[in-house]
């Protein structure tokens, strides 16, 4: 088994590095973090006529936006029932509708800016046991009757196995409105569109500190070799912000996720594996998710490392999970293996809000951000422009700190996750 890094990086067209910021500059809005949320915020703000500076500590799409499973879905990592308990039924419905709009926005941006990112329609949420079947049927009925979301339909065992060449699944919920894409190509496309709209983008430029005025005046973002003075600031760095905004760190935690990519399959073999070419994820807490790439590789993710131990052998563990789903691929080598941090919140709902009157943040997508991050960028641009109602729906979601403080928060999370892993076995 070879391990040569990210398939996404290897299969995307190389781009020239942007310069590092090495001076003091002024702008209307400084956006920190050039992932999907940051690039979308910058693009939408520039479209409204704001002068925007976008800072990235590494390269565009370097973080979770360029390392994820590529599955674009509606909704959130938390259930709709949990969201209703947290903010009430009307706000929860508004949040759901915004997530659906996120898929529509993604398609619109791809078409408008001619982003070649290998978009494919369709997602299947697969059941492994009878209680999953019951949950999926109830899910479909609620989406149809209460949310007016009619793009989902239930697949019987026979239809599921005609589409997925695995005996592991006994049914599935197919969503024709969801889909999958190449996340590095998509995020880079958003960045290029933002630059075309006038955004000044700096890479290799870590935001070290943020100072907010006590009275009217600019926020100052200090970087390694320069600084930015802005009327508004938007923080989109998630777990990579670190000490830039220390008050946000206790609300999220980075967990390691891993993906492998096989060698390319022959066309007929790929077609037999996933006949409709949709993305697939299962219903376990520690879930498996997979899809075919444009060049017919199987991209498979299936492990989360909550402990953060460097000794964890992710490629071997993920390959074992792949072969549990598709034992017929034992002859197919793994050619790429990569991973990265996903930012999760304690309640698995997104965490949006304000640190100060003119300092906004977007974080806590909890592994469900491919479509949501794009619409989040649009919501924050609306809020800065004076229309904050939809942004404030999300800002009203309550978020607790991870318990245990700096030293114990991760061990306590590992213990909590043991319950859900045991539940997967029942």
C-alpha positions in Angstrom: 0.0 0.0 0.0 1.5 3.3 -1.0 0.7 6.5 0.8 1.4 9.6 -1.2 -0.7 12.3 0.5 -4.0 13.8 -0.6 -5.6 12.6 -3.8 -7.4 16.0 -4.0 -4.1 17.9 -4.1 -2.6 15.4 -6.6 -5.6 15.6 -9.0 -6.2 19.4 -8.9 -4.5 21.7 -11.3 -1.5 23.4 -9.6 -1.9 27.1 -8.9 0.7 29.8 -8.2 1.1 30.7 -4.5 -0.3 34.1 -3.6 2.0 36.5 -1.8 2.4 36.8 1.9 1.2 40.1 3.5 4.3 42.1 4.4 2.9 45.6 5.1 0.0 47.4 6.8 -3.1 47.7 4.7 -6.7 49.0 5.1 -9.9 47.5 3.9 -13.6 47.4 4.7 -13.6 43.7 5.7 -10.8 41.4 6.7 -11.7 37.7 6.4 -9.4 35.1 8.1 -9.3 31.6 6.6 -9.5 30.7 2.9 -11.6 27.6 3.2 -15.1 27.4 1.8 -16.7 29.7 4.4 -14.0 32.4 4.1 -13.9 32.3 0.3 -17.7 32.5 0.1 -17.8 35.4 2.6 -15.1 37.3 0.7 -16.8 36.6 -2.7 -20.3 37.8 -1.5 -18.9 40.8 0.3 -17.0 41.9 -2.8 -20.1 41.4 -4.8 -21.8 44.0 -2.5 -19.0 46.5 -3.2 -16.9 46.0 0.0 -13.2 46.2 -0.2 -12.1 42.7 1.1 -8.8 41.3 2.3 -8.6 37.5 2.7 -5.8 36.0 4.9 -4.8 32.4 4.8 -2.1 30.9 7.1 -1.3 28.1 4.6 -2.8 27.8 1.1 -6.4 28.0 -0.2 -8.3 24.9 0.8 -5.4 23.7 3.1 -7.7 22.8 6.0 -10.9 20.8 6.3 -12.4 22.5 3.2 -9.8 20.6 1.1 -9.5 17.3 3.0 -13.2 16.2 3.5 -15.3 13.4 2.0 -16.7 15.7 -0.7 -20.3 15.0 0.2 -22.7 17.9 -0.1 -25.8 17.4 2.1 -28.6 19.4 3.6 -29.1 19.7 7.3 -26.6 19.5 10.1 -24.6 16.9 12.1 -27.2 17.3 14.9 -30.7 16.0 14.4 -33.6 18.3 13.5 -35.2 17.2 16.8 -32.2 18.5 18.8 -32.2 21.8 16.9 -36.0 22.2 17.7 -35.2 21.7 21.4 -32.4 24.3 21.3 -34.1 27.1 19.3 -37.7 26.2 18.8 -39.6 24.8 15.8 -39.8 27.9 13.7 -36.1 28.8 14.0 -35.2 25.2 13.4 -37.2 25.1 10.2 -35.6 28.4 9.1 -32.1 26.8 9.7 -33.1 23.7 7.7 -34.3 25.8 4.8 -31.1 27.7 4.9 -29.1 24.4 4.7 -31.2 23.4 1.6 -30.5 26.8 0.1 -26.8 26.0 0.6 -27.0 23.2 -1.9 -28.8 25.5 -4.4 -26.1 28.2 -3.8 -23.4 25.7 -4.4 -24.8 24.7 -7.8 -25.3 28.4 -8.7 -21.7 29.3 -7.8 -20.4 26.4 -9.8 -22.4 27.4 -12.8 -21.9 31.2 -12.5 -18.1 31.0 -12.0 -17.6 27.9 -14.2 -15.9 26.0 -11.5 -14.9 22.6 -12.8 -15.1 20.5 -9.6 -16.6 17.1 -10.8 -20.1 17.6 -9.4 -22.3 14.5 -9.3 -26.0 14.4 -8.2 -27.2 12.0 -5.5 -26.5 10.7 -2.0 -27.6 7.5 -0.2 -27.9 7.3 3.6 -27.6 3.5 4.1 -29.1 1.4 6.8 -27.2 -1.5 8.4 -29.9 -2.9 10.8 -33.7 -2.9 11.2 -33.8 0.1 13.6 -32.0 2.1 10.9 -34.7 1.2 8.4 -37.3 2.5 10.8 -35.4 5.7 11.4 -35.0 6.3 7.7 -38.6 5.8 6.9 -39.6 8.2 9.7 -37.0 10.6 8.4 -38.5 10.5 4.9 -42.0 11.0 6.1 -41.1 14.0 8.3 -39.1 15.6 5.4 -42.1 15.2 3.1 -44.9 16.2 5.4 -43.4 18.8 7.7 -40.5 20.3 5.7 -41.7 20.0 2.1 -38.5 18.4 1.1 -39.6 15.9 -1.5 -36.2 15.0 -3.1 -35.8 12.0 -0.8 -37.2 8.5 -1.3 -36.7 5.2 0.5 -34.9 2.4 -1.3 -35.7 -1.2 -0.4 -33.1 -3.9 0.3 -33.3 -5.1 -3.3 -32.9 -1.6 -4.8 -30.2 -0.7 -2.4 -28.2 -3.8 -3.3 -28.8 -3.2 -7.0 -27.1 0.2 -6.6 -24.4 -0.6 -4.0 -22.4 -3.9 -4.4 -22.3 -4.6 -0.7 -24.2 -7.1 1.5 -23.7 -4.7 4.4 -26.7 -2.5 3.7 -30.4 -3.4 3.9 -32.0 -0.1 2.8 -31.2 3.5 2.1 -32.6 7.0 1.8 -31.8 8.5 -1.5 -31.6 12.3 -1.9 -31.5 13.5 -5.4 -30.8 17.1 -4.3 -27.6 16.2 -2.5 -24.4 15.3 -4.3 -20.6 15.2 -4.2 -17.7 17.0 -5.7 -13.9 17.6 -5.6 -13.5 19.9 -2.6 -10.1 21.3 -3.5 -11.2 22.3 -7.0 -14.4 23.8 -5.6 -12.7 25.9 -2.9 -10.0 27.1 -5.3 -12.7 28.0 -7.7 -14.4 30.1 -5.1 -11.1 31.8 -4.3 -10.4 32.6 -7.9 -13.9 34.0 -8.2 -13.4 36.2 -5.2 -10.1 37.5 -6.6 -11.8 38.3 -9.9 -14.4 40.3 -7.9 -11.6 42.4 -6.3 -10.6 40.5 -3.2 -7.0 40.8 -2.1 -5.9 37.3 -1.1 -2.7 36.6 0.9 -1.4 33.1 1.6 1.3 32.0 4.2 -0.1 34.8 6.3 -1.1 33.7 9.8 -3.4 36.1 11.8 -1.6 36.2 15.1 -3.7 38.6 17.1 -6.9 40.5 16.9 -7.5 43.9 18.6 -11.0 45.4 18.7 -11.5 49.0 19.6 -13.5 50.1 22.6 -14.9 53.0 20.6 -15.5 53.5 16.9 -12.4 52.7 15.0 -10.8 49.9 13.0 -10.2 46.3 14.1 -6.5 45.5 13.7 -5.4 42.0 12.7 -1.7 41.5 13.3 0.2 39.0 11.1 3.8 37.7 11.1 5.0 40.5 8.8 2.2 43.0 8.5 -1.3 44.0 9.7 -4.8 44.7 8.4 -7.0 47.6 9.6 -10.7 46.9 8.8 -14.2 48.1 9.6 -15.4 44.5 9.9 -13.6 41.2 10.6 -14.9 37.7 9.8 -13.1 34.7 11.5 -13.3 31.5 9.4 -10.3 29.6 10.7 -12.1 27.1 12.9 -9.6 24.9 14.9 -6.7 26.6 13.2 -7.4 30.0 14.7 -5.8 28.8 17.9 -4.8 31.9 20.0 -6.0 34.4 17.4 -9.4 34.3 19.1 -8.9 32.3 22.4 -12.5 32.8 23.5 -13.7 30.6 20.7 -11.4 27.6 21.5 -13.4 26.2 24.3 -16.5 25.8 22.1 -14.9 23.6 19.4 -12.5 20.6 19.3 -10.5 19.3 16.4 -10.9 15.6 15.7 -8.8 13.7 13.1 -10.6 12.2 10.1 -9.1 10.0 7.4 -9.7 9.1 3.8 -8.1 6.7 1.4 -8.3 6.6 -2.4 -7.8 3.3 -4.3 -6.2 2.8 -7.7 -8.7 3.6 -10.5 -11.2 0.9 -11.3 -12.2 -0.3 -14.7 -15.4 1.4 -16.0 -17.6 -1.7 -15.7 -16.2 -2.6 -12.2 -16.8 1.0 -11.0 -20.4 0.9 -12.4 -21.1 -2.4 -10.6 -19.7 -1.0 -7.3 -22.0 2.1 -7.1 -24.4 1.9 -10.1 -25.9 5.4 -9.8 -22.5 7.1 -8.9 -24.1 8.7 -5.8 -22.2 9.4 -2.6 -22.9 7.0 0.2 -22.7 7.2 4.0 -24.0 4.8 6.6 -26.0 5.5 9.8 -23.5 4.5 12.4 -22.1 7.1 14.8 -18.6 6.1 13.7 -19.7 6.0 10.1 -18.3 4.8 6.8 -18.7 7.1 3.8 -17.5 6.7 0.2 -18.0 7.7 -3.4 -16.4 7.3 -6.8 -14.1 10.0 -8.1 -14.2 11.4 -11.7 -11.3 9.0 -12.6 -13.2 6.0 -11.0 -11.3 5.6 -7.8 -13.1 4.7 -4.6 -12.7 7.4 -2.0 -13.4 5.9 1.4 -13.5 7.5 4.8 -14.3 5.5 7.9 -12.3 6.4 11.0 -12.3 9.3 13.5 -9.4 9.7 15.9 -10.8 11.4 19.0 -7.7 10.7 21.1 -5.3 12.6 18.7 -2.6 9.9 19.2 0.0 10.2 16.5 0.6 6.4 16.7 -2.8 5.6 15.1 -2.3 3.8 11.8 -5.1 5.4 9.8 -4.4 4.0 6.4 -4.5 0.4 7.6 -7.5 0.9 9.8 -9.4 2.7 7.0 -8.5 -0.1 4.5 -9.9 -2.7 6.9 -13.2 -0.8 7.0 -13.3 -0.5 3.2 -12.8 -4.2 2.8 -15.6 -4.9 5.3 -17.9 -3.0 3.0 -16.4 -4.2 -0.3 -14.4 -7.4 0.2 -14.3 -7.8 -3.6 -11.8 -5.0 -3.7 -9.0 -6.9 -1.8 -6.9 -6.9 -4.9 -7.1 -3.1 -5.4 -4.2 -1.1 -3.9 -4.6 2.1 -1.9 -2.7 4.9 -3.7 -3.5 7.9 -1.5 -4.2 8.3 2.2 -4.7 11.6 3.9 -6.5 13.2 6.9 -7.1 16.4 8.8 -9.0 18.1 11.6 -12.8 18.5 11.6 -14.1 21.1 14.1 -16.9 19.7 16.2 -19.1 21.5 18.8 -20.4 19.7 21.9 -24.0 19.7 20.6 -22.9 19.1 16.9 -24.7 22.3 15.7 -22.9 25.1 13.9 -21.5 27.9 15.9 -21.9 31.3 14.3 -21.9 34.7 16.1 -20.1 37.9 17.0 -17.1 38.4 19.3 -17.7 42.2 19.1 -20.1 44.4 17.3 -18.2 44.3 14.0 -16.3 40.9 14.5 -18.1 37.9 13.2 -17.2 34.2 13.3 -18.2 31.0 11.5 -17.1 27.6 13.0 -18.4 24.3 14.4 -19.6 22.7 11.1 -19.0 19.3 12.8 -18.2 17.4 9.6 -21.3 18.7 7.8 -19.9 21.9 6.2 -19.4 21.4 2.5 -22.7 23.1 1.5 -23.4 24.8 4.8 -20.0 26.7 4.8 -20.9 28.4 1.5 -24.3 29.6 2.6 -22.7 30.7 6.0 -20.4 33.0 4.0 -23.4 34.5 2.3 -25.3 34.9 5.6 -22.4 36.8 7.2 -22.1 39.1 4.2 -25.8 39.8 4.6 -25.4 40.6 8.3 -22.5 43.0 7.6 -24.6 44.7 5.0 -27.4 45.2 7.6 -29.7 42.2 7.1 -28.8 39.9 10.0 -32.1 38.0 10.6 -31.0 34.7 9.1 -27.5 34.9 10.6 -29.0 35.5 14.0 -31.1 32.3 13.7 -27.8 30.4 13.9 -26.2 32.9 16.4 -29.1 32.1 18.8 -28.1 28.4 19.1 -26.6 27.9 22.6 -23.2 26.4 22.9 -21.5 25.0 26.0 -17.8 24.6 26.5 -16.2 21.2 26.2 -15.8 20.0 29.8 -12.5 19.3 31.3 -10.5 22.3 30.4 -7.3 22.2 28.4 -6.0 19.0 29.9 -9.0 16.8 30.3 -11.4 17.8 27.5 -10.0 15.3 25.0 -9.8 12.3 27.4 -13.4 13.0 28.5 -14.5 13.2 24.8 -12.9 9.8 24.2 -14.8 8.2 27.1 -18.1 9.8 25.8 -17.5 8.4 22.3 -17.2 4.8 23.7 -20.9 4.9 24.4 -21.7 5.7 20.7 -19.3 3.1 19.4 -21.0 0.5 21.6 -24.4 1.6 20.3 -23.2 1.0 16.8 -22.7 -2.6 17.7 -26.3 -3.1 18.8 
